[in-house]
Amino acid sequence: MNKSILKKELEKINKKNKRRFYMPGHKGRGEDFDFYAYDITEIPGADNLHDVHGVIGAVQRKLAKIYNSDEAAILINGTTTGIHSAILGACVSGDQLLVPVNCHRSVFGALALGRIEGVFINPKIQKDMGFAQKIELESVKKALAENSKIAGMVLTNPTYYGTTSDVKAIAELLHRKGKFLIVDEAHGAHLHFNNKLPMDAITAGADVVIQSTHKILGSFTQSALMHFKGERINRQRIKSFLALLQSSSPSYPLMISVEEAVDMAYEKGEAVFEKIIQAHRRFCQNQEKSAPITLYDEVESDTGYDRSKWLFHTQGISGEQVETLLSEEYGIQCEMSGDDDVLAMTGMGTTSEDLERLTQAVWELNDKIKLHDFPGRPVGKKNGQAQKNRLTESIKTEVPLWEALTSDATERESLQDAEGRLAAAFIIPYPPGIPVLLPGSRMTPEILGYLSRLLDQGVAVVGIDGNRELLLLKEKGAIHES
Ligand SMILES: Cc1ncc(COP(=O)(O)O)c(C=O)c1O
C-alpha cells in the first residue's frame, strides 16, 4: 500500500523540527500505543461514554478524585464541544451570559447556537504587548449591576498567554449573587499538579471547568475533560448536550489517552513543571532587559503567571522572523508568532534538554541580532505599532449574534465602504486575537480607522480578506426572523 501523503508530510516536518514547543503537550514522546488494538466500539464490557454504567464511570470517578471535583466527564470533541454543552446546558431561554471578549470562539459559537444574549466586557490589556491580561473584578461587578438577566459568566483562565484573573474573587462575587461560573481552563489542565503554578479553577470555586488535556498534558489532540462542582448548575442538562453534540462513536484511544495523561501528571507533573518553572525563572533572571528577544514574566501578578508558557517579546526583529530562525537554524518549532511576540509552549513531554536548547538558541540569536548578523533579513523593523493604536471602544451587538451569523441577507463590501454597517461575521485581529466586531455589531468610524491601520501594518485580521472585503448585513430590516 502507498504510504499516506499526509503521513509522509508530517514525517518531513517532524524530521526538520525535533524540538516541539507547540501543542500537544506530549511533544511526540509517549509510550508505544497500539491504536488498532484499543480502537473498538461499545461492545459488552466496554461501557458507553454517552450512557455510563461501567468502566468509563470508574475512570471518570478516578479523574474527578484527582482534581477534587464532584464529577468528571471525558470529552472526545475537544474543549470546544465542552464549552458549547456547558453554556447551552447552564442557560435557559431569556438568560444573559457575561462574556469577556477575549473568550475562545467556541463561547461565541454557543451564544449563536443557544440564541443566548451575551453581555460583553473588555479585559485589561497588557500595555507593551497588547494581549488580554485579566478580567478585573470591577468590570464583572459593573456588568452585574447593569444587566439584571445575567445568569452566569464564562471566564478563560489561564489565557493562551499564561496570564490569569482572580477566579476565586470572581466566583465568590457571582455566587453571592446566585450566578454560576464556567471556566474555560483549556490551557490549565496542568495547574493542579504544581503549587507554584496559578490556582486551578476547581480549587478557586468554579461550577463547571473544561480542560483541553491535550494542550499541556499529554493526551491525544481532540480529547478533553469537563468537571462539575456543586449544585448550582443542572448537570443533567449539560450531559444531555454532550451526548447530543459529541460523536456518537466515542474513540476509546482518545478516552484512554485522557486517563493516562492525567495519571502521568499525577505521578510526575510536579517534577516536570518544577523543572520548567525553574528554567523560566533562570532565563528571566539572566536576561538583559534591552535584548532583542526577552522572555515575558509577570512577577507582580496577584494571581500568578503560568510559566509553562514561554512568551518572548521581540524588539528590532519581528516575532515571525524569530520563529523562522528558531526553526531553520535550531530545529525548534514554536506554537505561534506575531508582530512582536513568539510563543513557545512547554508540556508534560518537554525535557530538560529541550529547555536548554531553547534557552541557548535565544541567547545566540540575541547576540547575532545585536551584531546584525543576518544577511538579507531586515532587523530594523519597528514593531509594536499595531498595539499602540489599540481600540478603546467596547464591543456590543445591535442585532442578536445568532441572527446576524445565520442571516442570508449579506453581501461582501470593501472595508472603506463599511462605515455605519452591521457586520455579519467575526472580525478578529491577530494578535491580540480579541474580536473588535461580532456578527451584529456596527462599524463605527473609530473601528474602521483602527482596522485600516492594522491592515496597513500587515496585521492579519480574521474576517477581512486579501482584497480588504468583509461580510456585512444588507440592512437591519432584511434579516429574516427565525
Ligand atoms: C482558550 C481556549 N479555549 C478553548 C479552546 C478549544 O479547545 P479544543 O481545541 O480542545 O477544542 C482553545 C483552543 O485553542 C483555547 O485556546
The ligand as an SDF file (V2000), in Angstrom:
LIG
                    3D

 16 16  0  0  0  0  0  0  0  0999 V2000
   -8.8230   29.4020   25.3790 C   0  0  0  0  0  0  0  0  0  0  0  0
   -9.2900   28.2400   24.5500 C   0  0  0  0  0  0  0  0  0  0  0  0
  -10.4750   27.6860   24.8190 N   0  0  0  0  0  0  0  0  0  0  0  0
  -10.9340   26.6280   24.1260 C   0  0  0  0  0  0  0  0  0  0  0  0
  -10.2140   26.0790   23.0940 C   0  0  0  0  0  0  0  0  0  0  0  0
  -10.7630   24.9080   22.3530 C   0  0  0  0  0  0  0  0  0  0  0  0
  -10.1010   23.7600   22.7620 O   0  0  0  0  0  0  0  0  0  0  0  0
  -10.0800   22.3910   21.9210 P   0  0  0  0  0  0  0  0  0  0  0  0
   -9.0420   22.5700   20.8680 O   0  0  0  0  0  0  0  0  0  0  0  0
   -9.7200   21.3570   22.9240 O   0  0  0  0  0  0  0  0  0  0  0  0
  -11.4350   22.2060   21.3270 O   0  0  0  0  0  0  0  0  0  0  0  0
   -8.9650   26.6280   22.7670 C   0  0  0  0  0  0  0  0  0  0  0  0
   -8.1910   26.0510   21.6550 C   0  0  0  0  0  0  0  0  0  0  0  0
   -7.3540   26.5980   21.0630 O   0  0  0  0  0  0  0  0  0  0  0  0
   -8.4910   27.7320   23.5130 C   0  0  0  0  0  0  0  0  0  0  0  0
   -7.3010   28.2910   23.2490 O   0  0  0  0  0  0  0  0  0  0  0  0
  1  2  1  0
  2  3  1  0
  2 15  2  0
  3  4  2  0
  4  5  1  0
  5  6  1  0
  5 12  2  0
  6  7  1  0
  7  8  1  0
  8  9  2  0
  8 10  1  0
  8 11  1  0
 12 13  1  0
 12 15  1  0
 13 14  2  0
 15 16  1  0
M  END
$$$$
